[in-house]
Amino acid sequence: MPSFKWTVASILFAAGLCTSVPAFAESGKYNLHLKLAGSLPPGPSLEAGFDWQFKRGIAVDVLVSGGYSSETGPMGQVTGGMRFRFADDYSGYSNEPGGSAKGNFYLAPHAGVLIAALGAGLTTDVEVGYEWSVAKPVQIGLFARPGVIVSSFVAPYAFVGVQASIEFEPIRPGDADRDRVVDLRDRCPDTPLGVDVDGRGCPVIPKQLVLEGVLFEYGSTAIVPGSEEALQRARRILLDNPTVKVEIAGHTDNTGDAAFNLALSRDRAQAVADWLVGHGVDPHQLTVAGYGSDQPVASNATEEGRQQNRRIEFKRREP
């Protein structure tokens, strides 16, 4: 009979995983798990698992394993249960824009059957592990699965090892906003069609972006009420990208006094920044600048050109 100390050691290992790593993750609706483990009592084991994540963070989990134990000889196990992923923020894999290698902590209780040369028995176990999101769609991680077998005797056992998990979608995934990020992982489910997104499904701030629809009263810094929709879009982009810093740049046409236009352009940029900060944007993300009529994007010889030159722009500041 295996020593009870091995089970205690496995539980302590699992507890260490719970407390030593952050709980962030990426995972799909369907995930395949391939595992290499050592068993206690001593012996190697190869395992294959599958989980169906029918709701964020909650999945049906099944596992098949085969191996060899110094005490029982050849053995096989089939178990099933639930897998719970905690604090899953879906920020993206490390090879995606805005993503990182941070993975997911999970807890998976099972019940099943273990068959060995000495006979068969019912098993219960709890698997605890952590996975790092190394490259879409693959995660790698560590796990421990202490349990108890009940047969003509009752004995503890444990598996400890490494695993690779592969996210896949055998059925066409839901993607309501058609941004190529499935709804299960989409942090921004209402992205406008055609907008570039990162691994979270949130808009990427380009190097330079004109805020179309932000208008001011003539010769004034007062924002026209009809600008609300454009400002809300800008606010959403900044809230979805809290680590990105931008310059809010004001521009005018060349009508009137150049010094007045320079001051007006900066004050209008400041008015936009004040609106954004007043609606929840971190002021540390923003700087303001006014360029007057010095950087036209169209000819000032026509009204249409002058209208294009009167604009507010986002300019992404490089770290």
Buried (B, 14 or more C-beta within 10 A) or exposed (E): EBEEEBBEBBBEBBEBBBEEBEBBBBBBBBBBBEBEBBBBBEBEBEBEBBBBBEEEBEBEBBBBBBBBBEBBEEBBBBBBBEBBBEEBBBBBBBEBEBBBBBBBBBBBBBEBEBBBEBEEBEBBBBBBBBBBBBEBBBBBBBBBBBBBBEBEEEBBBBBBBBBBBEBEEEEEBEBEBEBEBBEBBBBBBEBEEEBEBBBBBBBBBEEEBBBEBBBBEEEEBEBEEEBEEBBEBBBBBBBBBEEBBBBBBBBBBBEEEEEEBBBBBBBBBBBBBBBBBEBEBEEEBBBBBBBBBEEBEBEBEEEEBBEBBBBBBBBBEEE
